[in-house]
Amino acid sequence: MRLNHLDLPVPDIAEARAFFERWLGFRHVQTLGDNGLSILVDGAGLVLVLSRLQRGGAQRFPEGFHIGFHLADEAAVTALHAGLAAEGLAGDPPVHQRGAFAFYFIAPGKILVEIAHRPPPGD
């Protein structure tokens, strides 16, 4: 069994869709309605659904909730951080922590994102 999809509620679907396409390699598959629910897919087959915030107030994620992406090597992590930082989208540089080389940033929709490289066991 593998995780098939993730549905993230965001305040601006078009902004979030453009961000995930540009920076995290997702491909837009379909948008329903007038900038309604948007479906994206990554190179590994994970489907990311971006949906509207719930009615009756702002969506809140639990403290510590985040989504994470593992990259092939530390150079790829460093390069992505540099690109995001050049546009004012990333803060602290990657560091070695808990067995990975990683950094965190906030994506559109106030989504905490982790970008990391974790070497295979034994490396």
C-alpha positions, 0 to 999 in steps of 0.5 A: 500500500502507498499513499495515493493523494493528499488534499490541502485546503488553501485560500488561493488555489491558483497561487498554490498551484503555480507554486507547487508546479514551479518549485516542487515539480508538480504537473497540473492535471485538472482544475474544476470550476472557476479556479475550484479544486485543482489536481496536480501530480508529481513524478512519483505518482502522488496526487496533490489536490488543492481545495478551497478553505472550509466555510465559516473561518480560516483553515488551521493545520495542527501544530507541527503539521507539514508535508515533506519532499526528499531530494536525490542529494544534498546539492539538490536541496541546496539548489532548491533552497537557493532558488527559493531564497532568491525570491524571498521564499525561504529562510534558514539554510539547510542543516544536518538534523535527525539524519537528514540534510534539510530546511523548512519554509512556508508555502502559499496557504501557510503550509509548512514544507520540509525539503530534505535529503536522507542518505540510504541506511549504511551510507 
